[in-house]
Amino acid sequence: MDDQFHEQNNGTSGTGSGYTTPDGGYGYVYTPQSSPDGNGRKGGKVFLIVSVVVMVLLLGGCILLGTLLVRGHGRSVPESSTEDVSGQTAASERATGGMFIVIDPDASDTEAPDDLPTEPAETLPAVVDDGSDTAAVTELSTGTGEQVPEQVTIIKKSSSRPDSDGDGHADIVLDENGYVVTSAGDKAMPIPTVVYRVKDAVVEITTETIVRSSRMGQYVTSGAGSGVIISAEGLIVTNNHVIEKADNITVTLTDGSSFKAKLIGTDEQADIALLWIDAGDRQLTVATLGASCDLVVGEDIIAIGNPLGSLGGTVTEGIVSATARNIEIDSNDMILLQVSSPINPGNSGGGLFNMAGELIGVVNAKMSETDVEGLGFAIPVDTAYEIIGELYKYGYVRGRPATGLTTTDVTSTMTAMYYFSSPYTGVYITGSQIDELKTGDLILTFDGKQVSSTAEINKIVQTKKPGDTVEVEVLRGAKERITVSILITEYVPAS
């Protein structure tokens, strides 16, 4: 059961164990694999084994000595109590990247190992509602803003149906009445109930970006979007494009209270970012992560977000139109959920929920061409969860290929002439970490293929892995053709 759960709920490297929670749910302690320069789990396991052996020997000696001392006096040696090691585990694991405690409320019961923490199942239900009617707090709360929790608990549902063809989507199953079983299963609720359960888990996000211009000097631009609280410790998932290049990020809850957010990590390719707020003793409403692989076309869903940046908490309903659309967004190919629920600017980063109140997608786009309506898209939550694990530990997603080149698309000959003194349109290099390639070079071919946009280059790069090499042909100075072999490296963000 442990291996099955691990495969379904996390595509990143790591290990873990299952256990039964006190309220009957099934838990899974997931420890991401340690980084190359960290101590890792191996040393921790050896230390734990040695420690246990020493403790057992000492305990046995104490019992024997105590028995000899108290024999005949009518006193018994007290039984040893089980020590709570959850705090120690969190401290040691944070040094190598942190630890998730994933609660799967629907998995079958499994005997729990004695040394795993079970408290989160009691204190972190899928939806937390404190029932308070206190007035909204408008004052910005910053807390410490720096110390990210050593351990976070995320509630993630595993798939409830088999995937016989291995396409990443569960098989269609009919119930006893011949009806298609949806991802909500027999836990489906009316829309008003779903909204009541989950609305406080969706937050408004506002950003401030300091812009420096030689013409206008320094000024501040603002932006807005949405996010979803995914752990009681204050983790929030949103889109990368919502917070990209922001100098200040503010999260506002549905009661009006605001917090300065810390950016833990971001991934441009998947358009996912992970934030954290220090909410102090406040009990946050937490969204349960569903299983997007269980979604079926035609299934009812709702989207909650902050459209137009000023209408926080807006709810729209629709259906799942497609479960795996290949869509190009900001020069990246993405596999997304297509929905009919109305999506507008500001909804980005908000939650897409099924009728069981489970988060099944992170809203990220709307098709906005003329005469196009009812085409919205969301990142499947199974995909988002994999990214969240990497961002929590490393701040970025390992293994992403990079070229060391920054490019821009030029579609106007006037622009090409003004900025690059060239009469040709196409993909120009605007930054290079490769000595042989320079700013102003026009890329003609990449990996043997003619290219005319950054999106075409990105598609090729996404098929590569760090260590691969590709041939790049460029035009320099409108006359000189140069071919350079470049090494694909691993993307690591600047510290």
One Martini backbone bead per residue (centre of mass of N, CA, C, O) as a GRO file, in nm:
protein
  495
    1MET     BB    1   0.055   0.063  -0.019
    2ASP     BB    2   0.291   0.259  -0.004
    3ASP     BB    3   0.386   0.248  -0.302
    4GLN     BB    4   0.118   0.327  -0.426
    5PHE     BB    5   0.090   0.601  -0.291
    6HIS     BB    6   0.357   0.724  -0.391
    7GLU     BB    7   0.292   0.711  -0.696
    8GLN     BB    8   0.018   0.881  -0.686
    9ASN     BB    9   0.137   1.145  -0.496
   10ASN     BB   10   0.449   1.130  -0.616
   11GLY     BB   11   0.709   1.219  -0.859
   12THR     BB   12   0.921   1.238  -0.659
   13SER     BB   13   1.177   1.193  -0.462
   14GLY     BB   14   1.132   0.932  -0.212
   15THR     BB   15   1.013   0.841   0.112
   16GLY     BB   16   0.799   0.605   0.312
   17SER     BB   17   0.506   0.570   0.534
   18GLY     BB   18   0.238   0.404   0.668
   19TYR     BB   19  -0.073   0.500   0.848
   20THR     BB   20  -0.304   0.514   1.109
   21THR     BB   21  -0.542   0.719   1.204
   22PRO     BB   22  -0.749   0.793   1.469
   23ASP     BB   23  -1.005   0.852   1.251
   24GLY     BB   24  -0.940   0.617   1.007
   25GLY     BB   25  -0.728   0.710   0.840
   26TYR     BB   26  -0.465   0.757   0.602
   27GLY     BB   27  -0.117   0.774   0.625
   28TYR     BB   28   0.181   0.969   0.501
   29VAL     BB   29   0.526   0.970   0.518
   30TYR     BB   30   0.710   1.219   0.340
   31THR     BB   31   1.052   1.206   0.224
   32PRO     BB   32   1.254   1.373   0.066
   33GLN     BB   33   1.519   1.357  -0.108
   34SER     BB   34   1.824   1.426  -0.066
   35SER     BB   35   2.063   1.626  -0.122
   36PRO     BB   36   2.387   1.598  -0.228
   37ASP     BB   37   2.486   1.793   0.034
   38GLY     BB   38   2.349   1.615   0.227
   39ASN     BB   39   2.284   1.366   0.464
   40GLY     BB   40   2.026   1.229   0.462
   41ARG     BB   41   1.875   0.916   0.557
   42LYS     BB   42   2.095   0.710   0.614
   43GLY     BB   43   2.225   0.835   0.861
   44GLY     BB   44   1.960   0.850   1.020
   45LYS     BB   45   1.908   0.545   1.033
   46VAL     BB   46   2.167   0.456   1.170
   47PHE     BB   47   2.130   0.631   1.419
   48LEU     BB   48   1.859   0.509   1.502
   49ILE     BB   49   1.950   0.217   1.537
   50VAL     BB   50   2.171   0.267   1.741
   51SER     BB   51   1.989   0.408   1.948
   52VAL     BB   52   1.795   0.174   1.996
   53VAL     BB   53   2.003  -0.032   2.094
   54VAL     BB   54   2.105   0.134   2.333
   55MET     BB   55   1.831   0.173   2.473
   56VAL     BB   56   1.770  -0.127   2.515
   57LEU     BB   57   2.018  -0.191   2.689
   58LEU     BB   58   1.964   0.018   2.909
   59LEU     BB   59   1.678  -0.074   2.982
   60GLY     BB   60   1.755  -0.361   3.061
   61GLY     BB   61   1.949  -0.278   3.287
   62CYS     BB   62   1.743  -0.116   3.454
   63ILE     BB   63   1.544  -0.342   3.506
   64LEU     BB   64   1.738  -0.534   3.644
   65LEU     BB   65   1.826  -0.339   3.869
   66GLY     BB   66   1.541  -0.275   3.974
   67THR     BB   67   1.468  -0.564   4.053
   68LEU     BB   68   1.695  -0.605   4.262
   69LEU     BB   69   1.618  -0.355   4.446
   70VAL     BB   70   1.282  -0.421   4.478
   71ARG     BB   71   1.283  -0.688   4.580
   72GLY     BB   72   1.036  -0.747   4.832
   73HIS     BB   73   0.878  -0.438   4.829
   74GLY     BB   74   0.622  -0.421   4.622
   75ARG     BB   75   0.766  -0.306   4.364
   76SER     BB   76   0.737  -0.177   4.039
   77VAL     BB   77   0.833  -0.153   3.718
   78PRO     BB   78   0.791   0.076   3.497
   79GLU     BB   79   0.674   0.137   3.201
   80SER     BB   80   0.766   0.233   2.905
   81SER     BB   81   0.739   0.504   2.706
   82THR     BB   82   0.656   0.650   2.414
   83GLU     BB   83   0.838   0.846   2.215
   84ASP     BB   84   0.826   1.161   2.068
   85VAL     BB   85   0.978   1.205   1.733
   86SER     BB   86   0.866   1.433   1.550
   87GLY     BB   87   1.052   1.673   1.617
   88GLN     BB   88   1.320   1.534   1.543
   89THR     BB   89   1.251   1.471   1.254
   90ALA     BB   90   1.202   1.757   1.155
   91ALA     BB   91   1.483   1.872   1.218
   92SER     BB   92   1.652   1.671   1.043
   93GLU     BB   93   1.497   1.705   0.766
   94ARG     BB   94   1.531   2.011   0.716
   95ALA     BB   95   1.837   1.990   0.648
   96THR     BB   96   1.727   1.808   0.375
   97GLY     BB   97   1.419   1.961   0.308
   98GLY     BB   98   1.202   1.814   0.463
   99MET     BB   99   0.846   1.732   0.557
  100PHE     BB  100   0.581   1.533   0.489
  101ILE     BB  101   0.236   1.493   0.591
  102VAL     BB  102   0.023   1.263   0.447
  103ILE     BB  103  -0.331   1.263   0.418
  104ASP     BB  104  -0.541   0.976   0.354
  105PRO     BB  105  -0.884   0.944   0.403
  106ASP     BB  106  -0.944   0.673   0.189
  107ALA     BB  107  -0.768   0.469   0.282
  108SER     BB  108  -0.678   0.185   0.391
  109ASP     BB  109  -0.608   0.006   0.649
  110THR     BB  110  -0.303   0.028   0.846
  111GLU     BB  111  -0.057  -0.058   1.027
  112ALA     BB  112   0.106   0.128   1.266
  113PRO     BB  113   0.379   0.265   1.332
  114ASP     BB  114   0.516   0.372   1.635
  115ASP     BB  115   0.720   0.619   1.510
  116LEU     BB  116   0.467   0.780   1.409
  117PRO     BB  117   0.292   1.053   1.357
  118THR     BB  118  -0.076   1.127   1.447
  119GLU     BB  119  -0.185   1.417   1.516
  120PRO     BB  120  -0.281   1.555   1.243
  121ALA     BB  121  -0.559   1.403   1.219
  122GLU     BB  122  -0.686   1.571   1.462
  123THR     BB  123  -0.591   1.883   1.373
  124LEU     BB  124  -0.633   1.820   1.036
  125PRO     BB  125  -0.879   1.869   0.871
  126ALA     BB  126  -0.990   1.924   0.561
  127VAL     BB  127  -1.193   2.128   0.713
  128VAL     BB  128  -1.174   2.446   0.867
  129ASP     BB  129  -1.420   2.567   1.119
  130ASP     BB  130  -1.455   2.812   1.373
  131GLY     BB  131  -1.730   2.997   1.367
  132SER     BB  132  -1.655   3.282   1.347
  133ASP     BB  133  -1.768   3.654   1.384
  134THR     BB  134  -1.541   3.830   1.338
  135ALA     BB  135  -1.395   4.097   1.256
  136ALA     BB  136  -1.221   4.242   1.030
  137VAL     BB  137  -0.873   4.243   0.948
  138THR     BB  138  -0.672   4.508   0.799
  139GLU     BB  139  -0.412   4.461   0.920
  140LEU     BB  140  -0.091   4.402   0.860
  141SER     BB  141   0.061   4.083   0.881
  142THR     BB  142   0.400   3.944   0.923
  143GLY     BB  143   0.554   3.835   1.131
  144THR     BB  144   0.843   3.685   1.054
  145GLY     BB  145   0.866   3.584   0.734
  146GLU     BB  146   1.109   3.338   0.740
  147GLN     BB  147   1.026   3.074   0.901
  148VAL     BB  148   0.995   2.786   0.774
  149PRO     BB  149   0.855   2.509   0.819
  150GLU     BB  150   0.977   2.189   0.901
  151GLN     BB  151   0.666   2.097   0.883
  152VAL     BB  152   0.410   1.958   0.669
  153THR     BB  153   0.052   1.929   0.606
  154ILE     BB  154  -0.105   1.724   0.356
  155ILE     BB  155  -0.412   1.668   0.191
  156LYS     BB  156  -0.417   1.357  -0.004
  157LYS     BB  157  -0.574   1.203  -0.255
  158SER     BB  158  -0.620   0.905  -0.390
  159SER     BB  159  -0.692   0.689  -0.609
  160SER     BB  160  -1.011   0.498  -0.669
  161ARG     BB  161  -0.904   0.395  -0.952
  162PRO     BB  162  -0.804   0.235  -1.213
  163ASP     BB  163  -0.512   0.211  -1.461
  164SER     BB  164  -0.487  -0.006  -1.715
  165ASP     BB  165  -0.332   0.184  -1.953
  166GLY     BB  166  -0.137   0.414  -1.828
  167ASP     BB  167  -0.250   0.736  -1.890
  168GLY     BB  168  -0.330   0.885  -1.599
  169HIS     BB  169  -0.630   0.766  -1.611
  170ALA     BB  170  -0.902   0.659  -1.494
  171ASP     BB  171  -1.130   0.441  -1.516
  172ILE     BB  172  -1.435   0.371  -1.614
  173VAL     BB  173  -1.713   0.370  -1.381
  174LEU     BB  174  -1.996   0.187  -1.277
  175ASP     BB  175  -2.268   0.171  -1.109
  176GLU     BB  176  -2.561   0.007  -1.018
  177ASN     BB  177  -2.714   0.230  -1.222
  178GLY     BB  178  -2.501   0.318  -1.462
  179TYR     BB  179  -2.325   0.536  -1.343
  180VAL     BB  180  -2.083   0.757  -1.346
  181VAL     BB  181  -1.790   0.783  -1.175
  182THR     BB  182  -1.661   1.028  -0.997
  183SER     BB  183  -1.436   1.199  -0.803
  184ALA     BB  184  -1.661   1.227  -0.572
  185GLY     BB  185  -1.864   1.017  -0.572
  186ASP     BB  186  -2.041   0.968  -0.263
  187LYS     BB  187  -1.947   1.290  -0.176
  188ALA     BB  188  -2.147   1.457  -0.300
  189MET     BB  189  -2.248   1.801  -0.321
  190PRO     BB  190  -2.385   2.081  -0.303
  191ILE     BB  191  -2.273   2.381  -0.393
  192PRO     BB  192  -2.322   2.545  -0.127
  193THR     BB  193  -2.159   2.343   0.046
  194VAL     BB  194  -1.891   2.360  -0.093
  195VAL     BB  195  -1.847   2.661  -0.055
  196TYR     BB  196  -1.861   2.660   0.256
  197ARG     BB  197  -1.609   2.465   0.290
  198VAL     BB  198  -1.380   2.628   0.077
  199LYS     BB  199  -1.366   2.947   0.048
  200ASP     BB  200  -1.140   3.007   0.284
  201ALA     BB  201  -0.897   2.874   0.104
  202VAL     BB  202  -0.930   3.126  -0.071
  203VAL     BB  203  -0.713   3.378  -0.195
  204GLU     BB  204  -0.574   3.691  -0.210
  205ILE     BB  205  -0.341   3.844  -0.449
  206THR     BB  206  -0.085   4.090  -0.409
  207THR     BB  207   0.137   4.305  -0.601
  208GLU     BB  208   0.478   4.442  -0.604
  209THR     BB  209   0.671   4.634  -0.850
  210ILE     BB  210   0.986   4.748  -0.916
  211VAL     BB  211   1.052   5.009  -1.148
  212ARG     BB  212   1.322   5.090  -1.375
  213SER     BB  213   1.364   5.408  -1.548
  214SER     BB  214   1.521   5.641  -1.744
  215ARG     BB  215   1.256   5.814  -1.792
  216MET     BB  216   1.073   5.755  -1.501
  217GLY     BB  217   1.227   5.595  -1.314
  218GLN     BB  218   1.078   5.507  -1.012
  219TYR     BB  219   0.824   5.248  -0.988
  220VAL     BB  220   0.496   5.104  -0.914
  221THR     BB  221   0.353   4.790  -0.964
  222SER     BB  222   0.046   4.607  -0.991
  223GLY     BB  223  -0.118   4.299  -0.878
  224ALA     BB  224  -0.345   4.008  -0.934
  225GLY     BB  225  -0.487   3.719  -0.754
  226SER     BB  226  -0.466   3.375  -0.656
  227GLY     BB  227  -0.518   3.123  -0.389
  228VAL     BB  228  -0.427   2.816  -0.195
  229ILE     BB  229  -0.473   2.651   0.094
  230ILE     BB  230  -0.267   2.343   0.191
  231SER     BB  231  -0.188   2.430   0.495
  232ALA     BB  232  -0.183   2.501   0.836
  233GLU     BB  233   0.112   2.645   0.808
  234GLY     BB  234   0.070   2.839   0.523
  235LEU     BB  235   0.046   2.712   0.253
  236ILE     BB  236   0.057   2.839  -0.095
  237VAL     BB  237  -0.099   2.808  -0.404
  238THR     BB  238   0.008   2.921  -0.733
  239ASN     BB  239   0.112   3.124  -0.980
  240ASN     BB  240   0.385   3.239  -1.134
  241HIS     BB  241   0.249   3.486  -1.294
  242VAL     BB  242   0.145   3.632  -1.034
  243ILE     BB  243   0.461   3.667  -0.887
  244GLU     BB  244   0.638   3.764  -1.100
  245LYS     BB  245   0.885   3.992  -0.997
  246ALA     BB  246   0.805   4.038  -0.715
  247ASP     BB  247   0.867   4.230  -0.415
  248ASN     BB  248   0.560   4.209  -0.312
  249ILE     BB  249   0.346   3.991  -0.106
  250THR     BB  250  -0.013   3.968  -0.059
  251VAL     BB  251  -0.237   3.811   0.172
  252THR     BB  252  -0.599   3.763   0.161
  253LEU     BB  253  -0.856   3.691   0.342
  254THR     BB  254  -1.201   3.664   0.378
  255ASP     BB  255  -1.184   3.858   0.650
  256GLY     BB  256  -0.936   4.077   0.559
  257SER     BB  257  -0.681   3.958   0.636
  258SER     BB  258  -0.324   4.033   0.624
  259PHE     BB  259  -0.019   3.901   0.457
  260LYS     BB  260   0.303   3.850   0.432
  261ALA     BB  261   0.476   3.687   0.178
  262LYS     BB  262   0.669   3.397   0.112
  263LEU     BB  263   0.890   3.280  -0.124
  264ILE     BB  264   0.983   2.952  -0.185
  265GLY     BB  265   0.884   2.886  -0.493
  266THR     BB  266   0.937   2.834  -0.859
  267ASP     BB  267   0.768   2.739  -1.185
  268GLU     BB  268   0.743   2.817  -1.511
  269GLN     BB  269   0.661   2.560  -1.669
  270ALA     BB  270   0.408   2.494  -1.458
  271ASP     BB  271   0.294   2.752  -1.315
  272ILE     BB  272   0.426   2.736  -1.012
  273ALA     BB  273   0.371   2.851  -0.671
  274LEU     BB  274   0.519   2.896  -0.335
  275LEU     BB  275   0.379   2.995  -0.031
  276TRP     BB  276   0.413   3.186   0.289
  277ILE     BB  277   0.240   3.224   0.602
  278ASP     BB  278   0.224   3.395   0.918
  279ALA     BB  279  -0.064   3.323   1.128
  280GLY     BB  280  -0.002   3.197   1.382
  281ASP     BB  281  -0.292   3.101   1.570
  282ARG     BB  282  -0.444   3.074   1.328
  283GLN     BB  283  -0.716   2.906   1.178
  284LEU     BB  284  -0.701   2.751   0.885
  285THR     BB  285  -0.827   2.691   0.580
  286VAL     BB  286  -0.814   2.368   0.421
  287ALA     BB  287  -0.731   2.204   0.135
  288THR     BB  288  -0.811   1.926  -0.037
  289LEU     BB  289  -0.639   1.700  -0.226
  290GLY     BB  290  -0.713   1.546  -0.491
  291ALA     BB  291  -0.785   1.339  -0.793
  292SER     BB  292  -0.743   1.419  -1.121
  293CYS     BB  293  -0.740   1.124  -1.246
  294ASP     BB  294  -1.068   1.090  -1.174
  295LEU     BB  295  -1.166   1.254  -1.390
  296VAL     BB  296  -1.457   1.343  -1.587
  297VAL     BB  297  -1.634   1.406  -1.846
  298GLY     BB  298  -1.896   1.627  -1.718
  299GLU     BB  299  -1.808   1.713  -1.455
  300ASP     BB  300  -1.863   1.886  -1.180
  301ILE     BB  301  -1.761   2.233  -1.115
  302ILE     BB  302  -1.566   2.482  -0.933
  303ALA     BB  303  -1.472   2.829  -0.917
  304ILE     BB  304  -1.231   3.015  -0.712
  305GLY     BB  305  -1.180   3.382  -0.693
  306ASN     BB  306  -1.018   3.708  -0.825
  307PRO     BB  307  -1.167   3.881  -1.028
  308LEU     BB  308  -1.008   4.175  -1.137
  309GLY     BB  309  -0.882   4.210  -0.834
  310SER     BB  310  -1.196   4.275  -0.672
  311LEU     BB  311  -1.363   3.968  -0.656
  312GLY     BB  312  -1.349   3.806  -0.405
  313GLY     BB  313  -1.505   3.486  -0.394
  314THR     BB  314  -1.575   3.395  -0.668
  315VAL     BB  315  -1.834   3.190  -0.817
  316THR     BB  316  -1.809   2.921  -1.057
  317GLU     BB  317  -1.966   2.712  -1.296
  318GLY     BB  318  -1.919   2.367  -1.431
  319ILE     BB  319  -1.729   2.162  -1.650
  320VAL     BB  320  -1.557   1.901  -1.776
  321SER     BB  321  -1.422   1.907  -2.105
  322ALA     BB  322  -1.117   1.818  -2.034
  323THR     BB  323  -0.822   1.625  -1.910
  324ALA     BB  324  -0.595   1.668  -2.178
  325ARG     BB  325  -0.465   1.956  -2.272
  326ASN     BB  326  -0.261   2.091  -2.523
  327ILE     BB  327  -0.102   2.391  -2.410
  328GLU     BB  328   0.014   2.715  -2.495
  329ILE     BB  329   0.205   2.899  -2.241
  330ASP     BB  330   0.445   3.106  -2.250
  331SER     BB  331   0.615   2.889  -2.432
  332ASN     BB  332   0.453   2.645  -2.293
  333ASP     BB  333   0.390   2.315  -2.259
  334MET     BB  334   0.062   2.196  -2.151
  335ILE     BB  335  -0.127   1.986  -1.930
  336LEU     BB  336  -0.480   2.039  -1.917
  337LEU     BB  337  -0.768   2.149  -1.791
  338GLN     BB  338  -1.095   2.171  -1.923
  339VAL     BB  339  -1.337   2.437  -1.877
  340SER     BB  340  -1.662   2.615  -1.844
  341SER     BB  341  -1.581   2.795  -1.637
  342PRO     BB  342  -1.561   3.110  -1.565
  343ILE     BB  343  -1.273   3.306  -1.666
  344ASN     BB  344  -1.062   3.560  -1.519
  345PRO     BB  345  -0.886   3.805  -1.439
  346GLY     BB  346  -0.758   3.682  -1.115
  347ASN     BB  347  -0.807   3.364  -1.113
  348SER     BB  348  -0.530   3.309  -1.093
  349GLY     BB  349  -0.458   3.045  -0.856
  350GLY     BB  350  -0.710   2.924  -0.812
  351GLY     BB  351  -0.983   2.712  -0.747
  352LEU     BB  352  -1.062   2.370  -0.834
  353PHE     BB  353  -1.371   2.197  -0.770
  354ASN     BB  354  -1.541   1.946  -0.658
  355MET     BB  355  -1.833   1.792  -0.506
  356ALA     BB  356  -1.632   1.720  -0.244
  357GLY     BB  357  -1.424   1.969  -0.200
  358GLU     BB  358  -1.186   1.918  -0.397
  359LEU     BB  359  -0.878   1.982  -0.516
  360ILE     BB  360  -0.824   1.958  -0.891
  361GLY     BB  361  -0.718   2.265  -0.948
  362VAL     BB  362  -0.519   2.531  -1.105
  363VAL     BB  363  -0.584   2.819  -1.215
  364ASN     BB  364  -0.433   2.972  -1.544
  365ALA     BB  365  -0.660   3.012  -1.787
  366LYS     BB  366  -0.782   3.198  -2.081
  367MET     BB  367  -0.962   3.210  -2.367
  368SER     BB  368  -0.939   3.547  -2.544
  369GLU     BB  369  -1.060   3.537  -2.803
  370THR     BB  370  -1.257   3.618  -3.036
  371ASP     BB  371  -1.561   3.463  -2.972
  372VAL     BB  372  -1.458   3.334  -2.697
  373GLU     BB  373  -1.619   3.092  -2.481
  374GLY     BB  374  -1.577   2.859  -2.224
  375LEU     BB  375  -1.240   2.870  -2.191
  376GLY     BB  376  -1.081   2.693  -1.947
  377PHE     BB  377  -0.782   2.650  -1.730
  378ALA     BB  378  -0.601   2.381  -1.550
  379ILE     BB  379  -0.398   2.248  -1.314
  380PRO     BB  380  -0.342   1.958  -1.214
  381VAL     BB  381  -0.305   1.847  -0.891
  382ASP     BB  382  -0.099   1.622  -0.944
  383THR     BB  383   0.108   1.811  -1.070
  384ALA     BB  384   0.129   2.023  -0.845
  385TYR     BB  385   0.229   1.831  -0.618
  386GLU     BB  386   0.504   1.767  -0.738
  387ILE     BB  387   0.605   2.060  -0.732
  388ILE     BB  388   0.572   2.125  -0.433
  389GLY     BB  389   0.787   1.929  -0.326
  390GLU     BB  390   1.028   2.074  -0.463
  391LEU     BB  391   0.983   2.363  -0.354
  392TYR     BB  392   1.000   2.301  -0.049
  393LYS     BB  393   1.300   2.195  -0.063
  394TYR     BB  394   1.454   2.382  -0.313
  395GLY     BB  395   1.282   2.619  -0.487
  396TYR     BB  396   1.289   2.402  -0.719
  397VAL     BB  397   1.308   2.208  -1.016
  398ARG     BB  398   1.457   1.940  -1.085
  399GLY     BB  399   1.585   1.877  -1.421
  400ARG     BB  400   1.571   2.128  -1.571
  401PRO     BB  401   1.628   2.254  -1.867
  402ALA     BB  402   1.913   2.451  -2.001
  403THR     BB  403   2.096   2.701  -2.213
  404GLY     BB  404   2.191   3.009  -2.128
  405LEU     BB  405   1.951   3.163  -2.275
  406THR     BB  406   1.820   3.478  -2.389
  407THR     BB  407   1.508   3.561  -2.547
  408THR     BB  408   1.347   3.724  -2.838
  409ASP     BB  409   1.068   3.828  -3.017
  410VAL     BB  410   1.070   3.941  -3.363
  411THR     BB  411   0.803   4.084  -3.589
  412SER     BB  412   0.960   4.354  -3.666
  413THR     BB  413   1.165   4.532  -3.873
  414MET     BB  414   1.182   4.790  -3.709
  415THR     BB  415   1.273   4.659  -3.444
  416ALA     BB  416   1.524   4.517  -3.557
  417MET     BB  417   1.665   4.780  -3.646
  418TYR     BB  418   1.663   4.939  -3.377
  419TYR     BB  419   1.797   4.705  -3.182
  420PHE     BB  420   1.987   4.518  -3.419
  421SER     BB  421   2.055   4.613  -3.707
  422SER     BB  422   1.814   4.447  -3.860
  423PRO     BB  423   1.597   4.305  -4.122
  424TYR     BB  424   1.523   4.064  -3.925
  425THR     BB  425   1.320   3.828  -3.813
  426GLY     BB  426   1.292   3.668  -3.479
  427VAL     BB  427   1.537   3.512  -3.272
  428TYR     BB  428   1.690   3.685  -3.011
  429ILE     BB  429   1.970   3.748  -2.832
  430THR     BB  430   1.986   3.898  -2.482
  431GLY     BB  431   2.141   3.647  -2.341
  432SER     BB  432   2.471   3.500  -2.234
  433GLN     BB  433   2.666   3.202  -2.111
  434ILE     BB  434   2.799   3.187  -2.399
  435ASP     BB  435   3.077   3.280  -2.560
  436GLU     BB  436   2.990   3.226  -2.874
  437LEU     BB  437   2.739   3.387  -2.780
  438LYS     BB  438   2.545   3.685  -2.858
  439THR     BB  439   2.412   3.971  -2.840
  440GLY     BB  440   2.209   3.978  -3.147
  441ASP     BB  441   2.169   3.705  -3.224
  442LEU     BB  442   2.027   3.502  -3.481
  443ILE     BB  443   1.820   3.234  -3.474
  444LEU     BB  444   1.788   2.969  -3.706
  445THR     BB  445   1.888   2.701  -3.555
  446PHE     BB  446   1.768   2.411  -3.351
  447ASP     BB  447   1.862   2.104  -3.362
  448GLY     BB  448   1.815   2.128  -3.693
  449LYS     BB  449   1.585   2.349  -3.658
  450GLN     BB  450   1.372   2.572  -3.760
  451VAL     BB  451   1.329   2.901  -3.610
  452SER     BB  452   1.077   3.177  -3.491
  453SER     BB  453   1.057   3.098  -3.175
  454THR     BB  454   1.068   3.039  -2.840
  455ALA     BB  455   0.861   2.809  -2.833
  456GLU     BB  456   1.020   2.618  -3.023
  457ILE     BB  457   1.266   2.593  -2.841
  458ASN     BB  458   1.125   2.489  -2.583
  459LYS     BB  459   1.023   2.224  -2.703
  460ILE     BB  460   1.304   2.109  -2.748
  461VAL     BB  461   1.422   2.136  -2.460
  462GLN     BB  462   1.197   1.950  -2.318
  463THR     BB  463   1.340   1.685  -2.463
  464LYS     BB  464   1.568   1.732  -2.274
  465LYS     BB  465   1.874   1.682  -2.086
  466PRO     BB  466   2.108   1.699  -1.880
  467GLY     BB  467   2.403   1.669  -2.106
  468ASP     BB  468   2.310   1.756  -2.356
  469THR     BB  469   2.342   1.836  -2.708
  470VAL     BB  470   2.333   2.129  -2.930
  471GLU     BB  471   2.273   2.289  -3.232
  472VAL     BB  472   2.359   2.637  -3.315
  473GLU     BB  473   2.234   2.872  -3.548
  474VAL     BB  474   2.368   3.194  -3.645
  475LEU     BB  475   2.321   3.546  -3.702
  476ARG     BB  476   2.581   3.791  -3.763
  477GLY     BB  477   2.550   4.102  -3.883
  478ALA     BB  478   2.372   3.991  -4.142
  479LYS     BB  479   2.616   3.760  -4.243
  480GLU     BB  480   2.721   3.576  -4.015
  481ARG     BB  481   2.770   3.231  -3.979
  482ILE     BB  482   2.706   3.030  -3.678
  483THR     BB  483   2.819   2.723  -3.517
  484VAL     BB  484   2.702   2.583  -3.202
  485SER     BB  485   2.783   2.385  -2.924
  486ILE     BB  486   2.557   2.304  -2.662
  487LEU     BB  487   2.492   2.265  -2.319
  488ILE     BB  488   2.273   2.103  -2.127
  489THR     BB  489   2.137   2.220  -1.831
  490GLU     BB  490   2.055   2.287  -1.508
  491TYR     BB  491   1.816   2.452  -1.353
  492VAL     BB  492   1.921   2.737  -1.146
  493PRO     BB  493   1.850   2.966  -0.943
  494ALA     BB  494   1.920   3.258  -0.831
  495SER     BB  495   2.023   3.359  -0.503
   0.00000   0.00000   0.00000
